[in-house]
Amino acid sequence: MRDLEAIGSLPPVQAESLRRGEEARLHKKKERQKIQEFSDSDDTFYYIAGYTSDGAAYGVTWEEMGLEPYSSDDED
């Protein structure tokens, strides 16, 4: 990206926007990895925090995370 900016193919404003987007993607990826190291997940829940006494899971859904179930990092 810096090469494109250096030769004038990428305007500075667009380059900064792309940089911010990449930083956000990497931050999201790190957060996802942190949660997944210590959690369980399924087709509904990105992070299963626990289970009710009746056995129903509760936690953070994939939709709340803005992700598709089991999406790869390349799809963000």
C-alpha positions in Angstrom: 0.0 0.0 0.0 2.8 2.4 0.8 4.3 1.7 -2.6 1.1 2.7 -4.3 1.0 5.9 -2.3 4.7 6.6 -3.0 4.2 6.5 -6.8 1.0 8.6 -6.6 -1.4 5.8 -7.6 -3.2 5.9 -4.2 -4.3 9.3 -2.9 -3.2 10.0 0.8 -6.7 10.1 2.0 -7.6 6.8 0.5 -4.3 5.3 1.8 -5.1 6.5 5.4 -8.6 5.0 5.1 -7.2 1.7 4.0 -4.7 1.8 6.9 -7.5 2.4 9.4 -9.5 -0.4 7.9 -6.6 -2.8 8.2 -5.9 -1.8 11.8 -9.6 -2.4 12.7 -9.5 -5.8 10.9 -6.4 -6.8 12.8 -7.8 -5.6 16.1 -11.0 -7.6 15.5 -9.0 -10.7 14.6 -7.0 -10.4 17.8 -10.1 -10.0 19.9 -11.7 -13.0 18.2 -8.6 -15.1 18.8 -8.6 -14.2 22.5 -12.2 -15.2 23.0 -11.9 -18.4 21.0 -8.9 -19.5 23.1 -11.0 -19.8 26.2 -14.4 -20.5 24.8 -16.8 -22.9 23.1 -18.9 -21.9 20.1 -21.6 -23.4 17.9 -23.7 -22.3 14.9 -25.6 -19.7 17.0 -23.0 -18.5 19.5 -19.6 -17.1 18.8 -18.8 -17.3 22.5 -20.7 -19.5 24.9 -20.4 -18.0 28.3 -22.2 -20.8 30.0 -25.4 -22.9 30.2 -28.6 -22.4 32.1 -29.8 -25.1 34.6 -31.9 -26.5 31.7 -28.9 -26.8 29.5 -29.6 -23.9 27.1 -26.4 -22.0 26.1 -26.0 -18.3 26.5 -23.3 -15.9 25.4 -22.4 -13.7 22.4 -24.0 -14.6 19.1 -22.2 -14.5 15.7 -24.6 -11.8 14.6 -23.7 -9.6 17.6 -20.0 -9.9 16.6 -20.9 -8.9 13.0 -19.6 -12.3 11.7 -20.9 -15.3 9.9 -20.6 -18.6 11.8 -17.0 -19.9 11.5 -16.0 -17.2 9.0 -12.4 -17.1 8.1 -10.2 -14.0 8.6 -10.1 -13.5 4.8 -13.8 -12.9 4.7 -13.8 -9.8 7.0 
